[in-house]
Structure formats: C-alpha cells, structure tokens
Amino acid sequence: MTCLSRQELCKKLRDNGYKVTPQRLAIYEELAGTDSHPTAEALFKKLQRNNPYMSFATIYKAMGILVKIGAVRMLNTGETSSRYDARMDEHYHVQCTCCGRVYDIFDLPTEKLTQAVTKQSGVKIQNSDFYFYGICKNCQ
C-alpha cells in the first residue's frame, strides 16, 4: 500500500501551514490502515473506541485538510457521503451496488481513453478518476 509515512504526513501538514496534532495523525493512520474507503462517519465510529474525546467535527475538518494538502483522496461514488482513500497512487474504484463496498482496481490501460478525451476536448488531462459499478462476488 502506498500511503504516506508518519514523517511524510507531518512534513506535508507543516509545509502547508497546518499543525501536526495527535487527532490528525490518528485519523490518517486509521484511514491508511484500511482498504474499505470509509466515510467520515465510519471513521468517527471506528476512532471513537480508542479516542472518545474526538468529535465528529474534528474528523470532518481533518479530512478536509488532508484532502486539501493532497494526503488523502476524496471519492464521490454517488452516495450521500463522500468516502476517503489514503492511497494516492494511480488507481480506480469499483463499487458493489448491493453492499456498497468499494474495491481498488490497478493497472488499467487508460492511455487510449485519455488521448481520446484530449483529442475531442482539446484539454490536456492532468488527472482522472474512474468509477465502475456492479455486483460483487459476495452479493451475486
């Protein structure tokens, strides 16, 4: 998994003018330790077990900061709440329309699609997010 180390996260926070707090570190470490792509609410429930002092507002604000500094990716899978991913390497996502689980997909050959989009729109593509939807093996 390619997430930031604690040292890299601390540097990224400081370089962007944010304080390194135990709460921000705990939130990032929880997110980096899972591949479930949790919502802020799910992170709150998970973190409350060991950090009862941590409020939902703290988690929500920290997620905004982590997204802003490029330490976390916010996923909009069409649900009412955004999901978050600490993996910043190039990969895509597929979501089960039955259970809602989001899976990581790697090494998709997207070059031809990116070239076609550039050709049709005249826009030089800098980044892309692909979402796929279907029914996972467990729900089939």
C-alpha positions as CSV (number, residue, x, y, z in Angstrom):
1,M,0.0,0.0,0.0
2,T,1.4,3.4,-0.9
3,C,0.4,5.8,1.8
4,L,2.4,8.5,3.5
5,S,4.6,7.6,6.4
6,R,4.1,9.5,9.7
7,Q,7.1,11.6,8.9
8,E,5.9,12.4,5.4
9,L,2.5,13.4,6.7
10,C,3.9,15.6,9.4
11,K,6.1,17.4,6.8
12,K,3.1,17.8,4.4
13,L,1.0,19.3,7.1
14,R,3.7,21.7,8.3
15,D,4.7,22.7,4.7
16,N,1.0,23.7,4.1
17,G,0.7,25.7,7.3
18,Y,-1.1,23.2,9.4
19,K,-0.3,21.9,12.9
20,V,0.5,18.3,13.5
21,T,-2.0,17.1,16.0
22,P,-2.5,13.7,17.6
23,Q,-6.0,13.7,16.2
24,R,-4.9,14.3,12.6
25,L,-2.3,11.6,12.9
26,A,-4.8,9.1,14.4
27,I,-7.3,9.9,11.7
28,Y,-4.8,9.5,8.9
29,E,-3.3,6.3,10.4
30,E,-6.8,4.8,10.7
31,L,-7.6,5.6,7.1
32,A,-4.2,4.4,5.8
33,G,-4.7,1.1,7.6
34,T,-7.9,0.2,5.8
35,D,-8.9,-0.5,2.2
36,S,-12.6,-0.1,2.9
37,H,-12.8,3.5,1.7
38,P,-14.7,4.8,4.8
39,T,-16.9,7.8,5.1
40,A,-16.2,10.4,7.8
41,E,-19.0,8.9,9.8
42,A,-17.4,5.4,9.6
43,L,-14.1,6.8,10.6
44,F,-15.7,8.6,13.6
45,K,-17.4,5.3,14.8
46,K,-14.1,3.4,14.4
47,L,-12.0,6.1,16.2
48,Q,-14.4,6.7,19.0
49,R,-13.5,3.3,20.5
50,N,-10.0,4.4,21.4
51,N,-10.5,8.2,21.2
52,P,-13.8,9.0,23.0
53,Y,-12.7,12.7,23.2
54,M,-12.6,13.1,19.4
55,S,-15.6,14.7,17.9
56,F,-17.2,14.2,14.5
57,A,-16.4,17.8,13.7
58,T,-12.7,17.2,14.4
59,I,-12.7,14.2,11.9
60,Y,-14.7,16.1,9.3
61,K,-12.3,19.1,9.5
62,A,-9.2,16.9,9.5
63,M,-10.5,15.1,6.4
64,G,-10.9,18.4,4.6
65,I,-7.3,19.4,5.5
66,L,-5.9,16.1,4.4
67,V,-7.7,16.3,1.1
68,K,-6.6,19.9,0.6
69,I,-2.9,19.1,1.1
70,G,-3.0,16.0,-1.1
71,A,-2.6,13.4,1.6
72,V,-6.0,11.8,1.1
73,R,-8.3,11.3,-1.9
74,M,-12.0,12.1,-1.6
75,L,-14.2,9.7,-3.5
76,N,-17.6,10.7,-4.8
77,T,-19.3,7.4,-5.6
78,G,-22.8,9.0,-5.9
79,E,-23.7,8.3,-2.3
80,T,-24.8,11.0,0.2
81,S,-21.5,10.9,2.0
82,S,-18.0,11.1,0.4
83,R,-15.6,8.3,1.0
84,Y,-11.9,8.7,1.6
85,D,-8.8,6.9,0.4
86,A,-5.2,7.3,1.7
87,R,-3.7,5.7,-1.4
88,M,-2.6,8.5,-3.7
89,D,-1.0,6.3,-6.4
90,E,-2.9,5.9,-9.6
91,H,-5.8,3.5,-9.3
92,Y,-9.5,3.3,-9.8
93,H,-12.5,2.1,-7.9
94,V,-15.4,-0.3,-8.4
95,Q,-18.4,-0.2,-6.1
96,C,-20.9,-3.0,-5.4
97,T,-24.4,-1.7,-5.9
98,C,-25.8,-4.2,-3.4
99,C,-23.5,-4.0,-0.3
100,G,-21.8,-0.7,-1.1
101,R,-18.2,-1.9,-0.7
102,V,-15.6,-0.1,-2.8
103,Y,-12.7,-2.0,-4.2
104,D,-9.4,-0.7,-5.6
105,I,-8.5,-1.5,-9.2
106,F,-4.9,-1.1,-10.5
107,D,-3.1,-1.1,-13.8
108,L,-6.0,-0.2,-16.1
109,P,-4.9,0.7,-19.7
110,T,-6.3,4.2,-19.7
111,E,-3.9,5.9,-22.1
112,K,-6.2,5.5,-25.2
113,L,-9.2,6.9,-23.3
114,T,-7.2,9.8,-22.0
115,Q,-5.8,10.5,-25.5
116,A,-9.4,10.4,-27.0
117,V,-10.7,12.8,-24.3
118,T,-7.8,15.2,-25.0
119,K,-8.3,15.0,-28.8
120,Q,-12.1,15.6,-28.6
121,S,-12.0,18.3,-25.9
122,G,-8.6,20.0,-26.5
123,V,-8.0,19.7,-22.8
124,K,-4.6,18.4,-21.6
125,I,-5.7,15.8,-19.0
126,Q,-3.7,16.1,-15.7
127,N,-5.7,13.6,-13.6
128,S,-8.6,11.2,-13.9
129,D,-10.9,9.2,-11.7
130,F,-12.9,6.3,-13.0
131,Y,-15.7,4.6,-11.0
132,F,-17.2,1.3,-12.0
133,Y,-20.4,-0.1,-10.6
134,G,-21.6,-3.7,-10.4
135,I,-22.4,-6.6,-8.1
136,C,-19.5,-8.1,-6.2
137,K,-18.8,-11.9,-5.9
138,N,-20.3,-12.0,-2.4
139,C,-23.6,-10.4,-3.4
140,Q,-24.1,-12.3,-6.7
